[in-house]
């Protein structure tokens, strides 16, 4: 291979590095709010660290191009074909990074393997996504044009003017080529690994600097996507040698002893798409709210837990947490992982064993995000999707994108519940407060416009809830029903008070029973989605062995604990308590932050209380070890 071809490879890589620098600048400009606490020197350091991830991602993505470049041909057809392949492959990487300038606002992290695990959903929504984010095509087209025009081509050899040089011996030629090939392969492997360190470069390595949120800036979406492909397993964590030490640190809580015989009340869970605390009025005194009905329910008979947090940032993580108490403590979701066949005892199974008719309703296309599959895993007897709705996708109630608008779907949900034999346990997952934030034509302009596209659709969902409860109140089963209202995750944010790691998970949890008074509760205890199974069983006084409940969550009415919440963010695990938030980093460091409702500072405490650091650090490590070993060994319930 002539040295010129190696030089051309380096120039092409340098050109791509320049493009990725521009993409990182665009990502920063689009999401500057979350980096506002970072000093300018820390921002520059994040950009500098980013080159390491760029080199790794670009070499990994361009392996086919590197192989084709080994052909030492100057032919015009071959070189044009090579440029086309190069542009096609790297156009995909450019597209991933441009998409994340917007998608990051919804999921709070760089794209991983969503295109693989929920590929059918992505393909179905491709058309409307292009219509809503058409403006991203402008920088995409400009970058591709620049890459095409600036792509370095080999210079044609000048015509010989003198005697031809003596040909090198075949042995010498093979030796030179072999040396160059080994050198090139070594450099490529070294670049992909990210250096000479013991373990290859991982996503978590981006979050070593402070504030940790800068890790999202140092990363690029090509790296996170490629690293997550076929990521069907998780890394085993071992912090405790004996089961006894693990159990002690885990701080698991069995259900409180029943105070009365079990009741046969119905249970209805309303899992509300993107219904973040930021949008409510009752949780944001003095600020504009978009949920007047939810607020009235919370202040007239409902029990609103004001320190509640989601266990993930994606809808696909909400169902396992809410129905089975399994938080989303891995990068890919449980539903699409190889662990979905593990032993799991969800609320559907536990209540079904007591004679409950169990069901899940979701107005999207059947199979969306694997909800139908997971419903069966969680012991749910019936799943209702778009196919079961009268008229399906041809119904006038179809939003043209995801499924049935919330108002007609909740009315349909009410009618179907009225046909169920009591007692029943049913979950409905709404969908209208989802990008592209479409409203029925008759409601255009009716709801507050707000400052974000999502806010009118939140107000619409709240209106749909009002109509649902008005219709349900006329049914004989209404006063025998426990209602649980919570969100799947947060979404768009422009409130500075929520633009931090903890605020990105702040969601409401509301319990309401029109027929009886709920137990006394500390509404300022820490709660989470994974508390729902234990809480429901506690309210119903249903005895369940500890071996059938996961130890991550507590009953929200358990007076013996102040509660906790768990989530994974930026490669770190977080444990929320009423006084401190504990972080376990990718390199197993423990950090402690002071807790305030939906806020933790960007930097940890410089001199934390050693006792709290050890206690909470061990508790978080125990939760992580139990989670990873439980999935890898299928021992969550043993």
N, C-alpha and C positions, 0 to 999 in steps of 0.2 A: 504494500500500500504506500503510495507516494506521500511524503510529509505534507504536501499541499492538501490532501484529503483530510488529514487529521486537523490541520489548521481550519479547514472549512467547517468541520464538525464543531470546533470550539467557537467559531464565529456565529454559527447558527444557535448554539446554546446561549451565547452572550445576548443575541437578539431576543431570544425567548425570555431570558432573565430581565431584560429591559421591559418587555411586555408585562411580565408578572409584577414588576415594580409599579407600573401604571395601574394594574388591576388592584394592587394593595392600596395605592393612594385612593382609588375610587371606592374601595371597600371602607376605608377610613372616613372618607367624606360622607358616605351614605349612612354610617353608623357612629358618627363622632360623639353622640350623646353618651354612649356607654363607656367611652374612654376619657371622659371629661376630667376625671380625678387624676389622670396620669400626667406627670410632669413631662416637659418637652424632651428632656434627656432620656426618659424612659421610653417615650414614643420612638425616638430615633434608634434606641437600642432594640426595640421590637422589630423595626424595619431591618436592622442589621441582622438580627437572628433569623429573620424571614428568608434571607438568601440561602441559608442551610437547607431549609425545607423546600425552597424552590428548586435548588440543584437536585435534591433527592427525587422530588416529584417529576421533574422534567426528564431526568435520565430514565426513570422507571417507565414513564409514559412513552418515551422515544426509543425504547429497545428495538422495535421493528425498524425504525429509521436508521439506527446505528448499524444494525446487521446489514441492511441494504446498502449503506454507505461503504461497506467493505469492498464492494464491487468497484474496481478502479477504472470506471468507464467515463469518458468525457462526452459520449454521444449525446446529442441534443435531446433525442426522444427519452433516453434513460434518465437524464438529469431533470427533465420536465416531469416525468412520472414520479421521480423521487421527491421533487418539490410538492407535487400534488398530495402524495401520501403524507409528507411532513405537515402540510397545511391542514389536511383533514384530521389527523391525530391531534394536533395542537389546537385546532379550532374547538374540539371537544373540551379540552382543558380550559380554554378561554371562556367558553360558554358556562362551564361549571362555576367559575369564579365570578362572572357577571351575574349569574342567577343568585348567588349567595349575597350580593349586595342588598337584595330585597328579602330573600328567604331567611336570612340570618335574623331579621327582625321578628320572625314568627317562632323560630325554634331555638334561638339563642346560642347556636353553635354552627360550625361549618358543616356542609353537607357530608353525609357518610354514604352508606349503601342503600339509601331510600330508592334510588333509581332501579335497583335490583330487587329489593324485598317487596316494594309496592309498585313495581313497574306497570302493572295493568292500570292502576289508579292514575299514575302519571300520564300514561298514554291517553287515557280518556279525557284528561283535563288539559292536554297540550294545546288544543285550539283556543280555549278561553284564556289560558295563561298567556299565550302570545298576544291576544287582543288586549289584555289588561296591562301587560308589561312590554308593549311594542317598542317603547323608547329604549329598551336595552339592546334592541337590534342595531341602533345607531353606533354605539361604541364597539359592538361586536363586528359590524361591517368595516368600520374604520381600522380596527386592530388587524383584522384579517387582510385587508388591503395593504396595510403597512408591512405586515409580515411577508406577503407575496412579493411586494416591490423590493424590499430590502434583503430578501433571501439571497445569500451569496452563492454564486455559481462558479465552477472552475473555469479558469481562463483557457481558451483553446491553445494548443501547443503551436508555437511558430513553425513555419515550414523550415526544414533543415537547409542550411546554406553551405555546409562543409561535409566532410566525411563523417559517417555515422560512428558514434562511440562504440568501443568494443563491448559486446554483451557480457554481463556478469554471469558467472557460473550459476547453474541451477541451485547448487547447494547454498551459495551465498544469498541468492534471492529468497529461497525458502527460509533461511535463517533470519534474514532481516524482516521478512513479513511476519514470521512467527514471533519475533521479539516485539514488534509493533502491536501485534494482536494481543499478546499477553499483557503488555503495558496498558493498552486501551481497555481490555477486560478488567484489569485490576483497578484502574481509575473509575470505571463505571460502577463496579461493585462498591468501591469505597464511597463514591458519591451517593449511591442509593442508600447505603447504610448510614450515611450522615457523619462518617468519621471512623476513628479506630477504637471507639468505646466498646465495652463488652457486649452490649445489646444494641441492635439496630435502632435508628431514630424512630421514635413513636410520637403519636399525637400529644401525649402527656408531657413530653419534653418541652413543649412550647410554653408551658405555664410555670416555669421556674422563677421568672422575674416578678417584681411587684410593681403595680397591682397585677394580680394573676389574670385579670380579664384581657390584658395585652396579649395573652397567648392566642386569642382569636385573630389578632392582627398579624402576629408572626406566622401563623399557619397560612396555607393556601388550600383551596377547595379540591384541587387536583390531588394533593397529598392525602387529605382526609378520606376522599372517595376511594382512591386506589388502596389505601391501607385497610379499608373496611370491607373490601370485596372478599367474599368467602370467609368473613370473620364469624364463623359459627361457634366459636368457643370463647372463653374468657380466661384470663390469667388467674391461676390459683393463688390465693393469698393465705399465708400461714403466719399468724402472729402468736398463737397460743398452742402449746405442745399437748396439753391434756384437755379432754372434753370438759372436765370440771372447771378449769380456768376459763374456758370459753363461755360456758353457761353463766358463770358468775359475772363476767364482764358484759355479757349480752343484755342483761337487765330486762329479760322477758317478763311479761306480766300475764298470768292466766286471767280468764274472765272472772270478774267479781262474783261471789256467791249469789245465787238467785234469791231475791227477797219475796218472791211470790211464785205460784205455779206458772208455767209457760203460758203465754197468751197466743192466740191464733190470729193476731192482727195481720192485715195485709201490709206489704212493704212495696213502696214505689220509689225508685231512685231516678231522679231527673239529672242526667249528666249533660251539662250545658256547654256547648262549644264556645271556647275562648272567653268565658264569662268571668273575667279577671276582677279582682277586688278593686282595681283602679277605676273601673267604670261604675261602681255602685255609689249611691249617695250615703247609705247608712255607714259605710266604712271610711268615708272621706268628708267629714264634717266641714261645712263651709265651702265645699267645691261642687261644681256641677256634676250631677249624677244622671245616669241614663236608665235607671232601674227602679222606677217609683213603686211598682207592684212588689218586687222582691224586697224593697226597703220596708214596705208596709207589713209584709209577711214576717220579716225579721223582728219587727217592733210590736207586733200584735199576735202573740201566741207562739211564735217560732223561737227556737234557740239558735242564735247565730254565734258560731265560734270564730272569734275575731283574729285569731293567730293561726289560721289554717294555711297549709302550703301543699301545692301539687308535688307529686313524686317524680314528675318528668315534664318535658316541654313539648311532647307530641301526643296527639290523640291516641295513637297506637299503644302508648304506655299507660294510659289512664284506665283502661278496662281491667288489665291484670291487677293494678293497685286497688281499684275500687271494689271489684268483685271477688278478689282472692287475697288481698293484703300483700301483694308482691310488688315492692317498689321497683322503679326502673333504674337499677344500679349497674347497667352495662350499656355500651354504646349502641348495639343493635337491640331491637325489641324482643321480648320473650315470645311474642306471637309469631314472629318470622324466624326465630332461632331454631337450632336443632334440639333445644331443651323443651319444646312445646309438648313433647310426648312424656315428659317427666310426671311424676305423681303430683297432683294438684287438687286441693279440696276447696272449691269456691263456695260462695253463698248459695248458688243454685243447687249444688249437691246437698249442702247442710240443711237447707230449708226444704228441699225436695224430699228428703228422708222423713220429714215431719208432715208430709201430705200437701205441701204447697205446690201449686201450679206455677211453673217458672218460665220466664220469657224475657227476651231482649228485643227492643224495637230500634231500628236505625233506618231512616228514610233514604239512605244512599243505596247505590247499586249493590246487590247481593255479592258478598265477597270482598267489599271494600275493606282494606287494611286487615283482612283476615278476621273480622269481628264475628262472622258466622262460625268459623272454626273454633275460635277461642270460647265462644258462648258454650259450645258443646263440651270443651275441656273443663270449663268452670261448672259443669253440671246443669246448664240451662236446657230445658226440654224443648223450647220452641224459639226460633229466630224469625223475626219479621223484617224484611228489607224492602227495597223498592219493588221487587217482583210481587210482593203480597199486597201492596197498596193498590186500591182500585184504579185501574187504568195504567199503573206503572209509569214509565217514562212518557207515555202519551197523555197522561193526566194534565189538565190545565194547572194543577198545583205543582207541577215539576218546575224547578227553577232554571232548567236549561244547562245546569252545570253539575251539581252534586247530587241533588235528589229533591225531596218534597219540602216546600217551605214549612217553617216551624208552626205557623198558626194552624193550617189545615192538618198537619201531621199530628199535632198534639190533640186536636179534636178527634181524629181517627184513633189515636192511642186511647183516649177516654172511652170511645165506643167499644173498642176491643176489650178493654179491662172489664167493662160492664157485662161482657159475655163470658168472662172467666169464672170458674168455680172457685169460691173462697175456701181457704185463704190462698192468696196469690202473692208472688214476688215477681216484680217486673221492673226492668230498667229501660229507659228511653234515652237515646243519645241524639241531641238536636244537631242541626248543621248549618243554619242560615248565617250565623256569625262567623263565616269562613270566607276567606278570599275566593271569589271576587266581590263579596259583600253585596249580594243582590237582594233587592226588595221586590215584593209583588207590585205590579204596576199601580194598583189602587192605593198603595201606601207611599208612593214617591212624594217626598216633601212633607210627610206627616210627622216624622220623628225629628228630634234635634239633630242638626247637621254635625255638630261637634267639630273637633279639630283633626280627627282621624277617620279614614273611610269605614272602619269597623264600628264606630260608635252608633250610627243610626241602626245598624243591624242588631246591636246589643239591645237598643231600645225596642226594636221589633220583637226580639225573642222575649223580652220582659212583657210586652203586650200579649204575646202568644201564651205566656204563662198565666197571665190574668184571665184570659178566656178559658184556658184549660181548667183552672181551679174553679171558675164560675160554673162550668159544665159539670165537673166532677162533684161539686157540692150538691148537685141535684140527684146524685146516685146513692143508692142504699149502702154501698160499701164505703163511702167516703169517710164517715166518722169512725170506721174500724181500720183506718189506714195510717201507717207511719210514712211520711214523705221525707225524703232526703234529697236536698238540692246542693249540687256542687259543680265546679267547672272541671273540664279535662286539663286545661293548661291556660297560661296567659297568652297574650298576642301583642298587637301593636301598642306602643307606649310613647307618650310624649310628656309624661309627668316626671319631672326630675326626681321626685321622692321615690319612684319605683325603678329608676334606672340604675340598679345595682344587682349583684348576684342574688340576693334574697328577694328583692322586689320582683324579679323575673319569675318567681314561683308562687307569688301571693294570690291566693284564690279564696273565695268564701266557702263555708260549710254551714248549711242551715238545715235543722231538723224541725219538723212541724207535724203535730198530731192533733187533728181537729176534735177528736173524741175523748182525749184524756190528757192530763198534765204530765209532761215528761219529767224525768228525775232532775233533781237539782244538779247544776253543773257550774264549773268555773269556766266562763266563756272566754277567759284570757289564757287558758292552758294552750300549749302547742298541740295542734292536730294536723293530720295529713290524710290524703286519700286512702292510704293503707290502714287507717283506723276504722273505715266504714264497716267491714265485716264484723269485727269485735263489737263495735258500737250497736249495730243492728241486733245482734244476738243478745247483747246485754239488755237493751230496751225490751226485747221480747221475753226476757228471762229464760231463754233457751239454753240448757246446759250442753256444752260441747267440750269434749276432752281437749286438753292442751295440745295433744298430738295431732289434732285436726285444724289447728289455727297456727298460722305463721307468726313468729315472735317479733316481727318488725313493728306492728301496730298495737295500740292499746284501745280500750273502750274510752270514748270521749267523756263518759260519765264516771270513770274510775277516779275516785277521790284520793287514791293512794299514790298518784303520780301527777306530775305537772306536764306530762306528755312529751312527745318528740316528733321530729320529722326528718326524713332522709331523702337525699337526692344526689345525683351525679351531675357535675357541671365543670366544663373545661378540663376534663381529665382528673379532677379531684372529687372525692366523696365529701359530702357535707352532712353534719348532724346538728339539728336545731334544737336548742333547749331555751327555756324561758330567760336564762341569764347570759348564755354564751352560745355562739355558733362555732363548731369545731370543723376544721378542714383536715382531711388526710390526702396529701398530695400524691402525685404519680410516683415520686421517689420516696414515699413513706415518711414524709415529715408531717408533724402535727402542728397546726396553727390554731390560735384561739382569737375570736373576734367578739366584741361586746354585742349583745342582741338588742335591737329595737324592732318594733313591728315593721315588717317589710324593708328593713334596712340593716346592712352591715357595711362598715367602711372598706375602702379598697385595700388597706394595709392591716395586717394582724396586730395584736397587742405586742409591744416590744418585750414586756416583762410580765407574762401571764402568771396567774396563780399556779404554782407547781402542782398542787393537789388537784385542782380542776383540770389542768392540762393532762394529768395522768388518768384521772377518772373518765373524763369524756373521750380522751384519746383511745383508751382501752375499749370503751363502749362502741365507738365508731369502728375500730378495728375488728371487734367481735362481730358486728353486724355485717361487715364486708366479708370476713372469713366465712361466716355462716352462709351468706348468700352465694359466694363463688363455689365453695365446696358442696353446698346443697344442690346447685345446678349441675356441676360437673359429675358428682357421684350419685345424683338423684336421691339425696338424703335430707331434703328439706323437712320431712315429717318424721325422721327417725332419731 
